[in-house]
């Protein structure tokens, strides 16, 4: 049983880690966009079209692709004054409570962001500069990048909730274990 | 129920949750939503959440965070700390306490690229500690100079905490960076003086190292010119208005990447990990900002800023006395709170109050918040070396073998004292922090 749980955990870590690597690649993309924008502005007198807006949209990729890994690995900023609350059965119960509350809170946030994304679709919201590439726009319908980005945010949050639920089950089935990873656990990756 | 009582209940709830090791972002967010929901209605509170996630998650100004974090991580992995230390040693190493002084200066230079105190302390301890042990430095002085020098990471620009403060208070991040520069230099000077006094009292604590010829000194400088050039390019670019803080961060990250790649210390896997770490850290800070904003909305709705202002007026205190009390509260909070938590919990409470003091202090509302930001960061630096949980001290304890926490705290005492003096000077003479921002193009 334990072996099975460990392999599930390893798989979940691998998946969330790969998604967080995507976040890293988007970050590299932001670096490139910034450089192209600044160099273009000063040396060729032609800044990148919609540069700031592209960065703004890309930030969603950096943050929301990192969330599943962050929550699964429990990488949060914590006031580490009483490490005793991390250990033993008490730490196990607290870990479960946190995962349950965290998952429920994120579910509410996911719901709210999804309804905002749908509202964007109904209202035909667009960004100021980033518009439809013509090859993607179908006849009589507008391609709305904002709707896709808003939906991506909602879906990422739902996926994070799924990862939290999985983590909850894994911790629940291993009584006495902590929901937090220590540095030595890093090799599980 | 009065504003103070409601806010007190909210604040206590966060403290209890935080001490139970609940993530701070979740604690602040939950208390913020429940508090706001109780004061208005839950529909409005939850509606706020969705909009805030969408806005913060697609924020241009927030991109400055992962970019500066990336720049710092690349410098750290590129092994530049060693070269910086060698350069500082070449000039100061042959003096009594010279290695500790070199450590402080190298920490200052490293801080000019990295925005994190913990990263500065952890990286410098690996470089400086073996050298100081080789020259038989007392552990107390050696570890303390790294722990204290490391604190400069959050003050000398770029600084992650100043970015967070700027985002929370809607102040110019470029101006905040400029404001942190002179107090940071003052920090290097004061820490060097602290080393000087320690070895003047007991020379055996920090013997002189070997002297370096001028040819070697120039050679050592040659190794660090790229790092220094990167700092001048990034911060100078902001100062003369060549680019915004966000653009500077992007250009800085690109520059750090070139330097790290040319150092040969960065392989593809390390590079991918650095990119991922910077993104995950940005997500953590995003969550914290989200929680802090929800908490701040609740406090504002409860009317805490007005209630605090009423209390201050009833005591008829001068603006400086109020600032003094706030700083005292920070020093006390610093004994139990980690730096980022302390700032996120308190800035929403104190900032509206400090803004109201601007006319009495003879400053504009924006300048007073920039000056206050620097004061907050200096107090936070102090908290990093204050017992019982001074975080930098524990970073050192984790990295350096065979040294007790007590030894490090003992060694840190002179640095802590000069820090308090520096805080008083910056509080009494706001011009030290505000000179550069007011001269910006």
Interface residues (C-beta under 8 A of the other chain):
Chain A: X17 X20 X21 X23 X24 X25 X26 X27 X28 X30 X31 X32 X33 X34 X35 X37 X38 X42 X52 X53 X55 X56 X57 X58 X59 X60 X62 X63 X64 X65 X66 X67 X69 X70 X75 X76 X77 X78 X79 X80 X81 X82 X85 X86 X91 X94 X98 X101 X102 X105 X108 X109 X112 X113 X115 X116 X149 X150 X153 X157
Chain B: X18 X19 X20 X21 X22 X23 X24 X25 X26 X29 X30 X46 X47 X49 X50 X51 X53 X54 X57 X58 X59 X60 X62 X63 X66 X67 X70 X242 X243 X246 X247 X249 X250 X251 X253 X254 X257 X272 X274 X275 X276 X278 X279 X280 X282 X283 X284 X286 X287 X288 X336 X337 X338 X340 X341 X389
